[in-house]
């Protein structure tokens, strides 16, 4: 089994919403907690999208957010919010 390295202070993590859209207040509360650990947070562009009735963007937008996080070598972990 391949085990990724542990996330350390100063590392970056990404947050994406592969499903439903999220309440900014809820996500911002989580971001404050993660920040308190000394970890930088990058948020997917469509996490709070209003383009769809209940999802965080159309399929292509949600896919693009996740792929962008996967391609960003500075991101050490990805959190899929729901």
C-alpha positions in Angstrom: 0.0 0.0 0.0 1.2 3.5 -0.8 0.9 5.8 2.1 1.2 9.6 1.5 3.4 11.7 3.9 1.8 13.3 6.9 0.5 16.8 6.4 2.8 19.2 8.4 2.6 22.8 9.4 3.1 25.1 6.4 1.7 22.5 4.0 -1.4 23.2 1.9 -4.6 21.3 1.7 -7.4 21.8 -0.8 -11.1 21.7 -0.2 -13.5 20.8 -3.0 -17.2 20.1 -3.2 -17.7 17.1 -5.5 -21.4 17.0 -4.5 -23.8 19.6 -3.2 -23.1 23.2 -2.7 -22.0 24.3 0.7 -22.9 27.0 3.2 -19.9 29.5 3.3 -20.3 29.9 7.0 -19.9 26.2 7.6 -16.8 25.9 5.4 -15.3 29.1 6.8 -15.6 27.6 10.3 -13.7 24.5 9.1 -11.1 26.7 7.4 -10.4 28.6 10.6 -9.9 25.3 12.4 -7.5 24.0 9.7 -5.7 27.3 9.7 -5.2 27.0 13.4 -3.2 23.8 12.8 -0.7 25.9 10.7 -1.9 24.4 7.4 -2.8 26.6 4.4 -6.1 26.1 2.7 -7.0 26.4 -1.0 -10.7 26.3 -1.8 -12.1 25.0 -5.1 -13.4 27.8 -7.4 -16.9 26.3 -7.5 -17.4 25.3 -3.9 -20.0 28.0 -3.4 -21.3 28.1 -7.0 -24.9 29.2 -7.5 -25.0 28.0 -11.1 -26.8 24.8 -10.2 -29.8 24.3 -8.0 -28.2 22.1 -5.4 -24.7 21.0 -6.6 -21.5 22.9 -6.3 -21.4 23.5 -10.1 -22.1 21.4 -13.2 -20.2 18.2 -13.6 -17.4 19.8 -15.6 -16.9 22.5 -13.0 -16.7 20.0 -10.1 -14.4 17.8 -12.1 -12.2 20.8 -12.9 -12.0 21.8 -9.2 -10.8 18.3 -8.2 -8.4 18.0 -11.1 -6.9 21.4 -10.4 -6.2 20.2 -6.8 -4.7 17.0 -8.0 -2.4 18.8 -10.4 -1.2 21.4 -7.8 2.0 20.0 -6.4 1.8 22.3 -3.4 -1.3 20.6 -2.1 -0.5 17.7 0.2 -4.1 16.6 0.9 -7.6 17.1 -0.6 -10.7 17.4 1.6 -14.0 16.6 -0.1 -16.6 18.6 1.7 -20.2 17.7 2.0 
